[in-house]
Amino acid sequence: MWPIIVALLVGAFIGYFNLLPPAISRWANNFTTAGIIILLFLMGGQIGTDKEIIAGLGRMGVQAILYALFAILGSIIAVKILEVVILPHPKKEERGGGV
């Protein structure tokens, strides 16, 4: 688990300080998307080959859907909170408002 956390933190540090070369930075989104697609494909294959999971899908179905929905909802709420806390707020002049 630690290698994953360290890799994420190092990547965040590199991205925050714009230490990636422009050529790599332009392709970062494509690499991320491809990596997620490959990860989901492999996870699906692993789940499909697990006989216990397949046998228990009917029993676990509702609970799995609820877990997924609450995870999505929690992620959306966390992003909205972090947007307010982390991102700078534009000044009145920048928003075009105020007299």
Secondary structure, DSSP 8 states (H G I E B T S, - for coil): -HHHHHHHHHHHHHHHTT-S-HHHHHHHHHHHHHHHHHHHHHHHHHHHH-HHHHHTHHHHHHHHHHHHHHHHHHHHHHHHHHHHHHS----HHHHT---
